[in-house]
Amino acid sequence: MSYVWEKFNLAMRTLNGSGAPKDRLIGAFDTIMLLRPEEVPEERQKDFDRFIQEMTRIAPEGDEGPVHATVSSMDDDEVDRMIERIVSLHDTIERHRQLV
């Protein structure tokens, strides 16, 4: 769990950094995208898997990857919702870490 916690803490630092919200979302997602759903607390595994799928749902064109293609297609409200999902997942991981 400590590896997952470290990755989500890095994602939170990225989200709290400077730059455009879309850029911060992409940066935060880049830190957690290689985690497997079974690495997050059981009650959030399906949420995490859906989140990964939603962040990579647009087929890339040219040199961009699916994450950039997907985030580029989002409006500000959707970007905010995705950021909130990372925060919520982080909060769950933090709670589980404190229980161990």
C-alpha positions as CSV (number, residue, x, y, z in Angstrom):
1,M,0.0,0.0,0.0
2,S,2.9,2.4,0.6
3,Y,3.8,2.4,-3.1
4,V,0.2,3.3,-4.0
5,W,0.1,5.9,-1.3
6,E,3.4,7.5,-2.6
7,K,1.9,7.6,-6.2
8,F,-1.3,9.3,-5.0
9,N,0.6,11.7,-2.9
10,L,2.7,12.7,-5.9
11,A,-0.5,13.0,-7.9
12,M,-1.9,15.4,-5.2
13,R,1.3,17.5,-5.3
14,T,0.9,17.7,-9.1
15,L,-2.7,18.8,-8.8
16,N,-1.8,21.5,-6.2
17,G,1.1,22.8,-8.4
18,S,1.0,25.5,-11.0
19,G,-0.2,25.3,-14.5
20,A,-3.5,24.9,-16.4
21,P,-6.0,22.4,-14.8
22,K,-5.8,20.2,-17.9
23,D,-2.0,20.0,-17.6
24,R,-2.1,19.3,-13.9
25,L,-4.7,16.5,-14.5
26,I,-2.5,14.9,-17.1
27,G,0.5,15.1,-14.9
28,A,-1.4,13.7,-11.9
29,F,-2.8,10.9,-14.0
30,D,0.6,10.0,-15.4
31,T,1.7,9.2,-11.8
32,I,-1.1,6.8,-11.1
33,M,-2.0,5.3,-14.5
34,L,0.2,2.3,-14.2
35,L,-1.3,1.2,-10.9
36,R,-3.6,-1.9,-11.0
37,P,-7.1,-1.7,-9.6
38,E,-6.2,-4.5,-7.1
39,E,-3.6,-2.3,-5.6
40,V,-6.1,0.2,-4.3
41,P,-8.5,-0.5,-1.4
42,E,-11.1,-3.1,-2.4
43,E,-14.1,-0.8,-2.1
44,R,-12.6,1.6,-4.7
45,Q,-11.2,-0.9,-7.2
46,K,-14.1,-0.7,-9.6
47,D,-14.1,3.1,-9.3
48,F,-10.4,3.2,-10.1
49,D,-10.7,0.9,-13.0
50,R,-13.6,3.1,-14.5
51,F,-11.5,6.2,-13.9
52,I,-8.6,4.7,-15.9
53,Q,-11.0,3.8,-18.7
54,E,-12.6,7.2,-18.7
55,M,-9.2,9.0,-18.8
56,T,-8.1,7.0,-21.9
57,R,-11.5,6.7,-23.8
58,I,-10.5,8.9,-26.8
59,A,-8.4,7.3,-29.5
60,P,-5.3,9.4,-30.1
61,E,-4.5,11.1,-33.4
62,G,-0.9,11.7,-34.6
63,D,1.7,11.8,-31.8
64,E,-0.7,12.4,-28.9
65,G,-1.6,9.6,-26.5
66,P,-5.0,8.6,-25.4
67,V,-4.8,10.6,-22.1
68,H,-3.9,13.8,-24.0
69,A,-6.7,13.1,-26.5
70,T,-9.2,12.5,-23.8
71,V,-8.3,15.5,-21.6
72,S,-8.2,17.8,-24.6
73,S,-11.8,16.9,-25.3
74,M,-12.9,17.7,-21.8
75,D,-14.6,20.9,-20.8
76,D,-13.7,22.7,-17.5
77,D,-16.4,21.0,-15.5
78,E,-15.3,17.5,-16.6
79,V,-11.7,18.3,-15.8
80,D,-12.8,19.4,-12.3
81,R,-14.8,16.2,-11.8
82,M,-11.8,14.1,-12.8
83,I,-9.6,16.0,-10.4
84,E,-12.1,15.4,-7.7
85,R,-12.0,11.7,-8.4
86,I,-8.3,11.6,-7.9
87,V,-8.7,13.6,-4.6
88,S,-11.4,11.1,-3.5
89,L,-9.3,8.1,-4.3
90,H,-6.4,9.7,-2.4
91,D,-8.6,10.3,0.6
92,T,-9.6,6.6,0.7
93,I,-6.0,5.4,0.4
94,E,-5.0,7.8,3.1
95,R,-7.7,6.5,5.5
96,H,-6.7,2.9,4.8
97,R,-3.0,3.7,5.4
98,Q,-3.9,5.2,8.8
99,L,-5.7,2.0,9.8
100,V,-2.8,-0.2,9.1
